[in-house]
Amino acid sequence: MRNFKDYTTRALAKHGDKFDSSDLASQFIPYFESQARIEVDFGYEKKRGRIGVTTGWKPCFLLMLTTRSIGSSYTLSVSDKVVKVVSR
């Protein structure tokens, strides 16, 4: 199980005062930590996957469509909604 607090602590140590977590939508933190597969409504389509996070000093959450995914173009914001948890 991932720990969001550990992630932010490591990022703060790496990037210092430049680190800005304001783009990390808080409704996705529990799913990031549990790695549960969820369905997200983007407003224009629905997709399923697990939550990942970008690297760098201003990260954002990503919807990783498969367990083999190493990146994603589906960035998550506060306007995106979790429709359901598909499995745990």
Secondary structure in CASP SS format (residue, H / E / C, confidence):
PFRMAT SS
TARGET T0000
AUTHOR 0000-0000-0000
METHOD secondary structure of the structure
MODEL  1
M C 1.00
R C 1.00
N C 1.00
F H 1.00
K H 1.00
D H 1.00
Y H 1.00
T H 1.00
T H 1.00
R H 1.00
A H 1.00
L H 1.00
A H 1.00
K H 1.00
H H 1.00
G H 1.00
D H 1.00
K H 1.00
F C 1.00
D C 1.00
S C 1.00
S C 1.00
D C 1.00
L C 1.00
A C 1.00
S H 1.00
Q H 1.00
F H 1.00
I H 1.00
P H 1.00
Y H 1.00
F H 1.00
E H 1.00
S H 1.00
Q C 1.00
A C 1.00
R E 1.00
I E 1.00
E E 1.00
V E 1.00
D E 1.00
F C 1.00
G C 1.00
Y C 1.00
E C 1.00
K E 1.00
K E 1.00
R E 1.00
G E 1.00
R E 1.00
I E 1.00
G E 1.00
V E 1.00
T C 1.00
T C 1.00
G C 1.00
W C 1.00
K C 1.00
P C 1.00
C C 1.00
F E 1.00
L E 1.00
L E 1.00
M E 1.00
L C 1.00
T C 1.00
T C 1.00
R C 1.00
S C 1.00
I C 1.00
G C 1.00
S C 1.00
S C 1.00
Y C 1.00
T E 1.00
L E 1.00
S C 1.00
V C 1.00
S C 1.00
D C 1.00
K E 1.00
V E 1.00
V E 1.00
K E 1.00
V E 1.00
V E 1.00
S E 1.00
R C 1.00
END
